[in-house]
Amino acid sequence: MEFKGRQVIHASRETVWAALNNPAVLEQCIDGCESFTAVNDSEWQVVVRASVGPVKARFKGSLSVQDREPLRGYRLRGQGEGGMAGFGEMTAVVTLEDEGPDTLLVYAAQAHVGGKLAQIGSRLVGSVGARMADRFFARFNEVLTEGGGEHARLQPAAVAASAGAQPGGSHEQANVELTVNGMPVRRHVDDRTLLVDLLRRELHLTGTHVGCDTSQCGACTVRLDGVAVKSCTVLAVQASGGEVVTIEGLADGEGMHPLQKAFMACHGLQCGFCTPGMIMASDGLLRSGRHIDHGSICTALEGNICRCTGYINIVRAVEQAATEMGLPCSARADAEETR
C-alpha cells in the first residue's frame, strides 16, 4: 500500500522540523497513541491502539530515523506487532521545503501488513491508514497552533498529491443521486464513501448493519436496482442514479412484508443482528424468478452469516414466505441442518 500527501503549513521550517523530531508532539498527533518514547536520538518506541474493521488490537513497535538532514527531512522505518491481529511494516520519506513564509511538507510512505490485517484486504486497511494520516496532520496543525508565537496563525491546508485521490491526501468530492425507499436523495460526499456508510451516516437508515467490514457476513445487504448486493462492497458514486431499497423500505405500507412475518413466525432470528441482511438476500431470491427450494435458498444465503440459529428456521421462513406470496416452491417438511 502506498500513501502520498502534501501539507502547506503556515510556520517556519525550523518550527516544523522541531515538531517532527519531538516525541511529545508526535504522541499527541498519532491517533490512538498510548506512548511515544525516545530510546535515543534516532529511535522511538511506540504503543498504539487501533481498529481496522473487525480487528482491534494494541500494537507495539518501533520507529527509527534514517538519512536525517536537518531542516530538509528524513526517512522513517517502522514495524509493529499486534499479537493475533497481525503485524505491519512501513517506510516513509518526509521532506520539507520553503514555500514563501510557509513550509511545504511532502510525504510518501509504503506499508505492508500480515496476519488478520492482510485477510481484511488492502482497500479497507488503506482507507483506515488514510484517515489516520488525515487526523495526524489535522492534530499536528492544532498542536503547533496552540504553541503560540510565530506559528499561532497555523491552519491546516491539505493539497492533493496528484490529480487523482491518494490515500492520506485530500480527496475528490462527488454528487450522488439515488432513489432510496422510494424517495429521491441527493448528497455531496467523499468519493471513497461506501454505500453502507451513506445509508447509515447520511440517511440514518441503520437497519442496514455493518458486521465485518470485509464483505463476508452479509449484514449490510440491500436491494440495488432489483438485485441483492452487499452495500459495503459498493461505492456510493457507483450506485448513483440507481434505486436502493433497505430493510426499512421493504414492506408495502404499514404492514410487514411476507418475509418479515415469516421470520417472526418461524423463529428465524435470535439476536437479530443478521436478520436485515438475511431478509434482503432472501428478497433477492424471491424476486429472481427462480424456483424456490431448499437448495436455491441455501445458495442465495451462502454469503450471509448467522451465529445464532443454525439456519434451519431461516430456510423454513423463506419457504413459508414464498408459499404465502404464491411463488413456485418445493418446501421440505423436515429440513436438515444447512450448514
C-alpha positions in Angstrom: 0.0 0.0 0.0 1.2 3.5 -0.8 0.3 6.7 0.9 1.3 10.1 -0.5 0.4 13.7 0.5 1.4 17.3 0.7 0.7 19.8 3.5 1.3 23.5 3.4 2.0 24.5 6.9 1.9 28.2 7.9 5.0 28.1 10.0 8.8 28.3 9.5 10.8 25.2 8.6 12.6 25.5 11.9 9.3 25.2 13.8 8.0 22.3 11.7 11.4 20.4 11.9 11.5 20.8 15.7 7.9 19.4 16.0 8.7 16.4 13.7 11.5 15.4 16.0 9.7 16.0 19.3 8.3 12.7 20.8 5.8 14.7 22.9 4.3 16.4 19.9 4.2 13.2 17.8 2.5 11.3 20.7 -0.3 13.9 20.7 -0.8 13.7 17.0 -0.9 9.9 16.4 -4.5 8.6 16.6 -4.8 6.1 19.5 -1.2 6.6 20.6 -0.7 5.4 24.2 3.0 6.2 24.4 5.8 7.5 22.3 9.2 7.1 24.0 12.7 8.1 22.7 15.2 5.3 23.0 17.9 7.5 21.6 18.2 10.3 19.1 17.2 8.1 16.2 14.8 5.5 17.6 11.4 5.7 19.3 9.3 3.0 20.9 5.6 3.4 20.2 2.3 1.8 21.5 -0.8 2.5 19.5 -4.4 1.1 20.0 -6.1 0.8 16.6 -9.2 -0.7 15.0 -9.3 -1.9 11.4 -12.7 -3.2 10.6 -13.4 -6.2 13.0 -9.7 -6.2 14.1 -9.0 -4.3 17.3 -5.6 -4.5 18.9 -2.8 -2.8 20.8 0.2 -2.5 18.6 3.7 -2.2 20.0 6.6 -1.3 17.7 9.5 1.0 16.9 10.3 3.8 14.6 13.8 4.6 13.5 15.0 7.8 11.8 17.5 7.4 8.9 19.1 9.8 6.4 18.3 12.7 8.7 19.0 16.1 7.0 18.2 18.9 9.4 15.5 21.3 8.2 15.2 19.2 5.0 13.7 15.9 6.0 14.3 12.2 7.0 13.4 8.6 6.3 11.4 6.6 8.7 11.3 2.9 9.2 8.8 1.3 11.4 7.4 -2.0 12.5 4.7 -3.1 14.9 3.1 -6.3 16.3 -0.5 -6.7 17.4 -0.5 -10.3 18.6 -3.3 -12.3 16.9 -4.3 -9.2 14.9 -1.1 -9.4 12.9 1.8 -7.1 12.1 2.8 -4.1 10.0 5.9 -2.6 8.5 6.4 0.8 6.9 8.9 3.1 5.3 8.3 6.8 4.8 10.2 9.7 3.4 9.4 13.2 4.7 10.8 16.3 3.1 10.4 20.0 3.9 10.7 22.9 1.6 10.2 26.7 1.9 7.0 28.0 0.2 7.2 31.7 0.8 6.9 32.3 4.5 5.3 28.8 4.9 6.6 25.2 4.9 5.6 22.6 2.3 5.7 19.1 3.9 5.7 16.2 1.4 5.5 12.6 2.5 5.5 9.3 0.6 5.1 6.0 2.5 4.8 2.3 1.8 3.2 -0.2 4.2 2.8 -3.9 4.4 0.6 -5.9 6.7 0.3 -9.6 7.7 -1.9 -11.8 9.8 -5.5 -10.9 10.2 -4.9 -7.4 8.8 -3.9 -8.9 5.5 -7.0 -11.0 5.4 -9.2 -7.9 5.7 -7.9 -6.6 2.4 -5.9 -3.6 1.2 -8.9 -1.4 0.4 -10.1 -1.3 4.0 -6.6 -1.2 5.5 -5.7 1.6 3.1 -8.8 3.6 4.0 -8.1 3.4 7.7 -4.5 4.4 7.1 -5.6 7.4 5.0 -8.0 8.5 7.8 -5.2 8.2 10.4 -2.9 10.3 8.2 -5.6 12.9 7.8 -6.1 13.1 11.6 -2.4 13.1 12.3 -1.8 16.3 10.2 -5.0 17.9 11.5 -3.8 17.4 15.0 -0.2 18.3 14.1 -1.5 21.7 13.0 -3.6 22.1 16.1 -0.7 21.4 18.4 1.5 24.0 16.6 -1.3 26.5 16.7 -1.6 26.0 20.5 2.1 26.7 20.8 1.6 30.4 20.1 4.4 32.7 18.9 5.3 32.7 15.2 3.0 29.8 14.4 -0.1 31.0 16.3 -1.8 31.5 13.0 -1.2 28.0 11.7 -4.1 26.5 9.8 -4.3 23.0 8.1 -4.2 23.0 4.3 -4.1 19.6 2.6 -3.0 19.5 -1.1 -3.7 16.5 -3.3 -0.6 14.6 -4.2 -1.8 14.3 -7.8 -4.9 14.9 -9.9 -6.3 11.6 -8.6 -7.3 10.9 -5.0 -4.4 9.4 -3.0 -4.7 7.8 0.4 -3.6 10.1 3.1 -4.1 13.3 1.0 -7.1 15.2 0.0 -9.8 13.5 -2.0 -12.4 14.4 -4.6 -16.0 15.1 -3.7 -18.8 13.6 -5.7 -22.5 14.3 -6.2 -24.6 11.2 -5.5 -28.3 11.0 -6.6 -30.3 8.0 -5.6 -33.8 6.8 -5.0 -33.9 5.3 -1.6 -37.0 3.5 -0.4 -39.0 5.4 -3.0 -37.6 8.9 -2.0 -35.2 10.9 -4.1 -31.9 11.6 -2.3 -29.0 13.9 -3.3 -25.8 14.1 -1.3 -22.3 15.6 -1.8 -19.8 13.1 -0.4 -16.2 12.0 -0.4 -15.7 9.7 -3.5 -14.5 6.9 -1.2 -17.8 6.8 0.7 -19.3 3.3 0.7 -23.0 2.9 0.0 -23.5 1.4 3.5 -21.9 4.5 5.1 -24.1 6.8 3.0 -27.2 4.9 4.2 -26.3 4.7 7.8 -24.5 8.0 8.4 -26.1 10.4 5.9 -29.6 9.0 5.7 -29.7 7.4 9.2 -31.1 4.1 7.8 -29.4 2.0 10.5 -31.3 -1.2 9.8 -28.5 -1.9 7.3 -25.9 -3.3 9.6 -22.1 -3.4 9.4 -20.8 -6.7 10.8 -17.4 -7.4 9.4 -16.2 -4.6 7.0 -14.8 -7.5 4.8 -17.9 -8.4 2.7 -18.2 -11.8 4.4 -21.2 -11.6 6.8 -23.9 -10.1 4.5 -25.4 -8.0 7.3 -25.3 -4.9 5.0 -27.3 -6.5 2.1 -29.7 -4.1 0.3 -31.5 -4.2 -3.0 -29.8 -2.1 -5.7 -31.7 -1.9 -9.0 -33.6 -5.0 -8.1 -30.6 -7.1 -7.1 -29.4 -8.0 -3.6 -25.9 -6.6 -3.1 -23.6 -6.2 -0.1 -23.5 -2.4 0.4 -20.1 -2.5 2.0 -18.7 -3.5 -1.4 -20.3 -0.7 -3.4 -19.2 2.9 -3.5 -21.9 5.4 -3.2 -20.8 7.0 -6.5 -21.1 3.6 -8.2 -24.8 3.4 -7.1 -25.6 6.9 -8.2 -28.6 7.0 -10.5 -29.9 3.7 -9.1 -32.7 2.7 -6.9 -32.0 1.3 -3.4 -34.3 -0.5 -1.1 -33.2 -1.2 2.5 -34.9 -3.2 5.2 -36.8 -0.1 6.3 -38.4 0.2 2.8 -39.2 -3.5 2.1 -42.7 -3.5 3.5 -45.5 -2.0 1.4 -47.3 0.5 3.6 -47.7 -0.2 7.3 -47.9 -4.0 7.1 -44.9 -6.2 7.2 -43.5 -7.9 4.1 -44.2 -11.7 3.9 -40.6 -12.4 4.6 -40.6 -10.3 7.8 -43.8 -12.1 9.0 -42.3 -15.5 8.1 -39.1 -14.8 10.0 -41.1 -14.0 13.1 -43.5 -16.9 12.7 -40.7 -19.5 12.1 -38.4 -18.1 14.8 -35.8 -17.3 12.1 -33.9 -15.0 14.3 -32.4 -14.8 17.8 -30.2 -11.8 18.4 -31.5 -10.2 15.2 -28.2 -8.6 14.0 -28.0 -10.6 10.8 -31.8 -10.5 10.1 -32.0 -7.4 7.9 -29.3 -8.8 5.6 -30.9 -12.3 5.6 -34.2 -10.9 4.7 -32.8 -8.7 1.9 -30.8 -11.6 0.5 -33.9 -13.7 0.6 -35.9 -11.0 -1.1 -33.4 -11.1 -3.9 -34.0 -14.8 -4.4 -37.8 -14.4 -4.3 -37.6 -11.6 -6.9 -35.3 -13.5 -9.2 -37.9 -15.7 -10.8 -36.0 -18.9 -9.8 -37.8 -21.9 -8.5 -37.7 -21.8 -4.7 -36.5 -25.0 -2.9 -34.1 -26.0 -0.2 -31.1 -25.8 -2.4 -31.8 -22.5 -4.0 -32.4 -20.9 -0.6 -29.1 -22.2 0.7 -27.3 -20.9 -2.4 -28.9 -17.5 -2.1 -27.9 -17.2 1.6 -24.4 -18.7 1.4 -22.9 -15.1 1.6 -24.8 -14.3 4.9 -23.6 -15.5 8.3 -25.8 -16.1 11.3 -24.2 -17.1 14.6 -27.3 -18.0 16.5 -30.0 -20.1 14.7 -28.2 -22.8 12.7 -30.0 -21.6 9.6 -32.7 -24.2 9.8 -35.5 -21.9 10.7 -34.2 -19.2 8.3 -34.7 -21.6 5.4 -38.2 -22.5 6.7 -39.1 -18.8 6.9 -38.1 -18.2 3.3 -40.1 -21.3 2.2 -43.1 -20.1 4.1 -42.8 -16.5 2.6 -42.5 -18.0 -0.9 -45.6 -20.1 -0.4 -47.6 -17.1 1.0 -46.5 -15.0 -2.0 -47.8 -17.7 -4.4 -44.3 -18.4 -5.8 -43.3 -21.9 -7.1 -41.8 -23.5 -4.0 -40.8 -27.1 -3.1 -40.8 -26.8 0.7 -39.2 -29.6 2.7 -41.2 -30.6 5.7 -38.2 -31.7 7.7 -35.3 -29.5 6.7 -31.9 -30.9 7.7 -29.2 -28.7 9.0 -27.9 -26.5 6.2 -24.5 -25.6 7.5 
